[in-house]
Amino acid sequence: MTAISGIQQIGIGIPNVHQAWKWYRENFGMDIPVVDAPGTAELMLKYTDNKPQERHAIIAVNIEGGGGFEVWQYMSRKPQAAKFKVLLGDLGIFVAKVKSDTVRASFLKFRLLEDKLVSNNIEKAPDDLDHFFVKDPFNNYFQVVENYEVFKLTNATTGGAYGAIIGVSDIEKSKEFYKKILGYDKVVYQKEGVFDDFEQLPGGKNTFKRVLLTHSKPRKGPFSKFMGSSQIELVQVLDRTPNKIYKDRLWGDLGFIQICYDVQGMEEMKKLCEKNGHPFTVDSLPEIYENPDITFDMGDAAGHFTYIEDPDGTLIEFVETHKLPIIKSIGWNLNLRERHPEKTLPNWMLKTLAWNRYKEPK
C-alpha cells in the first residue's frame, strides 16, 4: 500500500541559506523550520561528482498549508549557475507554484518589492484562474496561483508550495509518467500556441504545448490535510531546441533541485517505479526492505528517502517520514510508524507546528 500525502517540499539551491530563508519567510510565509541541518550529503554521489559534499539545508513550511521549501546551500564548494540563460521550456523545473486565496493582496504586496514582480498584471490561466509570476533575489521564478485551500489562516498573502512548471521534451510521455507514478490523472487543460500569461517570462514568447495536471482523488497519508492538493504543469517548447537546466552541473547547484513527495509505503513505491521503468537512482536505506526497523537520521527528523528521474532527468524525491518534531521546545516527536499509513493526523496536532514559528529578532 502506497499513500502520497502530497508535495512535502521543493528544493531550491541558493548561494546563502540564511539570506534566502529570511526572504522566503517575509514573502512566502515559510517561517516554520521543520529541519535545520548542516551536514554532509554522502548518499547523492551519482549527482555530486562522486564526492560527499558539505551542505546546509533548511526545510520550512507555511502554516496556511501546502508544501514547504528546502533551502539548500553547498558549504564545500561554490554553487554554480547555468552557463546559459535558462528559458521557459528548458528541461527541468523552471517555476515553483505557490498557492494563494488572496491573489490580489499578494500581487499588491509584491508590487512594492523592486524588480521582483515579473507579471505586469494579474493574469488568467487557461483554466480562468488568477495567477502572476514573481522572481526572488536569486533569479528563481515563482507563480502565485489562485487556490482556496487554507489549513490555518494567517496574515500571510500566500500559502505553501502547490506544484511546478516543468520543461519536457515529449509532453505525452511525461503525462504518463506523472499520472502512473505520482497520481496526476486529471487533465485540467491541454493547449498549444503562444500564451499571453507566459509572455513576461524568459522565453515565454515561444510556442508551447502546455498541459496542467492534478489528481482526481484526494491525497492520503498523515500530512495530506496539511499539504493539500497540488498540480504539475508540463510545457514543451516547439520552436527552439531546449537545454537541460542542470546540464554539466551538480544536484544542489543554483535553481530548483527537485520536487519531494511525502509517501507512506516506500517498498510498494519502489515496485511501482520499477514497473514503470523509473527505478530508484538513490536509496538512503536499501537494507530497510529486509530490516524494516531501521531509519535514516535527517537531523531533527528521521525517515527514508529515495530519488527517481522523470523522462528528461528531472529529479523527484520520495520521503517516508518516521519521526517528526512537533514541539521542539519540549522534545515532542511524532513516531509515524505507529500509525496507519493512510490515516491523516488530527488538525489540532498539525496546528501545533505553528508553535515552532521563527520569531524575527527585534
C-alpha positions in Angstrom: 0.0 0.0 0.0 1.4 3.3 -1.1 0.0 6.6 0.1 1.1 10.0 -1.2 0.4 12.8 1.3 1.3 15.5 -1.1 4.3 17.7 -2.0 6.5 17.8 1.1 8.9 20.4 -0.3 10.5 21.9 -3.4 14.3 22.0 -3.2 16.0 25.3 -4.0 19.7 25.6 -4.5 20.8 29.1 -3.4 24.1 30.9 -2.6 23.2 31.9 1.0 20.9 29.7 3.1 20.1 32.2 5.8 19.6 35.2 3.5 17.3 33.1 1.3 15.2 31.7 4.1 14.7 35.2 5.5 13.3 36.3 2.1 11.0 33.3 1.9 9.8 33.9 5.5 9.0 37.5 4.7 7.4 37.0 1.3 6.0 33.5 1.3 5.3 32.9 5.0 7.8 30.0 5.2 8.5 30.6 8.8 8.3 27.2 10.5 11.6 25.3 10.3 10.9 21.6 10.3 14.6 20.7 9.6 17.7 22.9 10.0 20.5 20.6 9.3 24.1 21.4 8.5 25.9 18.3 7.4 27.3 16.1 4.6 25.4 14.8 1.6 27.0 11.4 1.4 24.4 9.4 -0.5 23.9 11.6 -3.6 27.2 10.7 -5.2 25.5 10.0 -8.5 24.6 13.7 -8.7 27.5 15.3 -6.8 30.5 14.3 -8.9 31.0 11.1 -6.9 32.1 13.1 -3.8 30.4 13.7 -0.5 29.6 17.4 -0.2 29.2 19.7 2.8 25.8 21.5 2.8 23.3 23.3 4.9 19.6 22.6 4.4 16.6 24.2 6.0 13.1 22.8 5.3 10.5 25.4 6.2 6.7 25.4 5.8 3.8 27.9 6.0 1.0 27.0 8.5 -1.5 28.0 5.8 -0.7 24.7 4.3 0.8 23.3 1.1 4.4 22.1 0.6 7.5 23.6 2.0 10.8 24.9 0.6 14.0 23.1 1.2 16.5 25.9 1.1 19.8 24.3 0.2 23.4 25.7 0.1 26.7 24.0 -0.7 29.3 24.7 2.0 32.2 22.8 0.5 32.1 24.4 -2.9 30.6 27.5 -4.6 27.2 26.6 -6.1 27.2 27.1 -9.8 24.6 28.8 -12.1 23.8 27.6 -15.5 26.3 28.7 -18.2 23.4 29.8 -20.4 20.3 31.8 -19.9 17.6 29.4 -18.7 14.3 29.9 -20.6 10.8 28.6 -20.2 10.7 25.2 -21.8 14.2 24.2 -20.9 14.2 20.7 -19.4 13.6 20.7 -15.7 11.8 22.7 -13.0 11.6 26.4 -14.2 8.9 27.7 -11.9 7.7 26.8 -8.4 3.9 27.2 -7.9 2.7 28.8 -4.6 -1.0 28.9 -3.7 -2.9 32.0 -2.6 -6.5 32.6 -1.5 -5.8 36.3 -1.8 -4.1 36.7 -5.2 -4.8 40.4 -5.5 -3.4 41.2 -2.0 -0.4 39.1 -2.8 0.1 40.9 -6.1 -0.1 44.3 -4.3 2.5 43.1 -1.8 5.0 42.0 -4.4 4.4 45.2 -6.4 6.2 47.0 -3.5 9.3 44.9 -3.9 11.6 46.5 -6.5 12.2 44.3 -9.6 10.6 41.2 -8.1 7.2 41.3 -9.9 7.5 39.7 -13.3 3.9 40.0 -14.4 2.6 43.4 -15.3 -0.8 42.5 -14.1 -2.7 39.6 -12.6 -3.1 37.1 -15.4 -5.7 34.5 -16.3 -4.5 31.0 -16.9 -6.4 28.8 -19.5 -8.5 27.4 -16.6 -9.6 31.0 -16.0 -8.0 31.2 -12.5 -5.9 34.2 -11.5 -2.1 34.0 -11.2 1.1 36.0 -11.6 4.8 35.5 -11.7 7.5 36.8 -9.3 11.2 36.4 -9.0 13.3 36.0 -5.8 16.6 37.8 -5.3 18.4 34.6 -6.5 16.8 34.5 -10.0 14.2 31.8 -9.2 10.7 32.2 -10.6 7.5 31.6 -8.7 3.9 31.5 -9.9 1.3 32.6 -7.3 -1.8 30.7 -8.1 -5.4 31.1 -7.0 -6.4 28.3 -4.6 -8.8 28.4 -1.6 -7.4 25.5 0.5 -6.2 27.0 3.7 -5.1 24.9 6.6 -4.8 27.6 9.2 -5.5 31.3 8.3 -2.7 33.8 9.0 -1.9 37.3 7.8 0.3 35.9 5.0 -0.9 36.5 1.5 0.3 33.1 0.2 0.2 29.5 1.3 2.8 26.9 0.6 4.2 25.2 -2.5 1.5 24.0 -4.9 3.4 22.4 -7.7 5.7 23.4 -10.5 6.1 24.2 -14.2 8.4 21.7 -15.7 10.0 21.7 -19.1 9.8 18.4 -21.0 10.8 17.1 -24.4 7.8 14.9 -25.1 4.6 16.1 -23.3 2.6 12.8 -23.9 5.4 10.7 -22.5 5.8 12.9 -19.5 2.0 13.0 -18.9 2.1 9.2 -18.5 5.0 9.4 -16.0 3.3 11.9 -13.7 0.0 10.0 -14.0 1.2 6.5 -13.3 3.8 7.2 -10.6 2.5 10.4 -8.9 -1.2 10.1 -9.5 -1.7 13.2 -11.6 -4.5 11.6 -13.6 -6.7 14.6 -14.3 -6.1 17.0 -17.2 -7.3 20.4 -16.3 -6.4 21.8 -19.7 -4.2 21.0 -22.7 -3.3 23.7 -25.1 -0.9 24.6 -27.9 0.2 28.0 -29.1 1.6 31.3 -27.8 0.3 32.3 -24.4 -0.2 35.8 -23.1 0.3 34.8 -19.5 3.7 33.4 -20.3 4.8 36.5 -22.2 6.8 38.2 -19.3 8.9 35.0 -18.5 12.3 34.5 -20.2 11.5 32.5 -23.3 7.8 33.0 -22.7 7.0 34.3 -26.2 7.8 31.0 -27.8 5.3 28.4 -29.0 4.4 25.7 -26.5 2.4 22.6 -25.9 1.1 23.1 -22.4 -0.8 20.7 -20.1 -1.9 21.3 -16.5 -2.3 18.1 -14.4 -3.8 17.5 -11.0 -5.1 14.4 -9.1 -8.8 13.4 -9.2 -8.7 11.8 -5.8 -7.8 13.5 -2.5 -4.3 12.6 -1.3 -4.0 10.1 1.6 -1.5 9.8 4.4 -0.6 11.6 7.7 0.1 15.0 6.3 -2.5 15.1 3.5 -4.8 17.6 5.2 -1.9 20.0 5.6 -0.2 19.5 2.2 -3.5 19.5 0.3 -3.9 19.2 -3.4 -1.2 20.1 -6.0 -0.7 20.5 -9.7 2.1 19.9 -12.2 2.2 21.9 -15.4 4.2 20.5 -18.3 5.5 22.7 -21.1 7.1 21.6 -24.3 8.7 24.4 -26.4 8.1 23.8 -30.1 10.2 26.4 -32.0 13.6 26.0 -30.4 15.8 23.2 -29.0 15.6 23.2 -25.2 18.7 23.0 -22.9 18.7 20.8 -19.9 18.6 23.2 -16.9 21.2 21.2 -14.9 23.4 20.4 -17.8 27.0 20.0 -16.6 26.1 21.0 -13.0 25.5 19.2 -9.7 22.4 18.4 -7.7 22.2 21.3 -5.2 23.6 23.9 -7.6 21.6 27.1 -8.1 17.9 26.7 -9.1 15.1 24.3 -8.4 16.7 21.0 -7.4 13.8 18.6 -7.0 10.2 18.1 -6.1 9.8 16.0 -3.0 6.7 13.9 -2.1 5.8 12.7 1.3 4.9 9.0 1.0 4.0 6.0 3.1 4.9 2.6 1.8 8.3 3.0 0.2 8.7 -0.7 -0.7 5.5 -0.5 -2.8 6.6 2.8 -4.3 9.9 1.1 -5.3 7.9 -1.7 -7.1 5.7 0.9 -8.8 8.6 2.9 -10.1 10.4 -0.2 -11.3 7.3 -1.5 -13.1 7.0 1.8 -15.0 10.7 1.9 -16.0 11.9 4.5 -13.5 13.8 2.6 -10.7 15.3 4.4 -7.7 18.5 6.1 -8.6 19.3 6.9 -4.9 18.1 4.9 -1.9 19.1 6.0 1.6 18.2 2.7 3.2 18.5 -0.2 0.7 18.7 -2.6 3.6 15.3 -1.5 5.1 13.4 -3.9 2.9 15.0 -6.8 4.9 15.2 -4.9 8.2 12.1 -2.6 8.5 13.0 -1.3 11.9 16.0 0.9 10.8 15.8 4.6 9.9 17.9 7.4 8.4 18.7 10.3 10.6 17.8 13.6 9.0 18.8 15.9 11.9 15.6 16.9 13.7 13.6 14.3 11.8 14.2 10.7 10.6 12.9 8.6 7.8 13.8 7.0 4.4 14.4 9.0 1.2 14.8 7.9 -2.4 15.0 9.5 -5.8 13.9 8.8 -9.3 14.2 10.7 -12.6 11.3 11.8 -14.9 11.8 11.1 -18.6 14.0 14.1 -19.0 16.1 13.6 -15.9 14.2 16.0 -13.6 14.6 14.7 -10.0 11.7 13.5 -8.0 12.3 12.7 -4.3 10.2 10.5 -2.0 10.4 10.7 1.7 8.8 8.3 4.1 8.8 10.2 7.4 9.4 8.0 10.5 9.9 10.7 13.1 9.0 14.4 13.1 9.4 17.1 15.7 6.1 18.6 16.7 7.0 20.9 19.5 10.8 21.2 19.6 10.9 23.2 22.9 9.6 20.3 24.9 11.1 17.5 22.8 7.7 16.2 21.5 8.4 14.0 18.5 5.8 12.1 16.5 6.5 8.4 15.6 4.7 7.8 12.4 5.5 4.1 12.3 2.9 3.6 14.9 0.0 4.9 12.7 -1.9 3.6 9.8 -0.2 4.8 6.6 -3.4 6.3 5.1 -4.7 7.9 8.2 -4.4 11.6 8.4 -3.1 13.3 11.5 -5.6 15.3 13.5 -5.8 19.0 12.7 -5.0 20.0 16.3 -1.8 18.1 16.2 -0.7 19.6 12.8 -1.6 23.1 14.0 0.9 22.8 16.9 3.6 23.2 14.2 2.8 26.9 14.4 4.3 26.9 17.9 7.7 26.5 16.2 7.3 29.6 14.0 10.5 31.6 13.7 10.4 34.9 15.6 12.3 37.7 13.9 14.8 39.4 16.2 13.7 42.8 17.3 
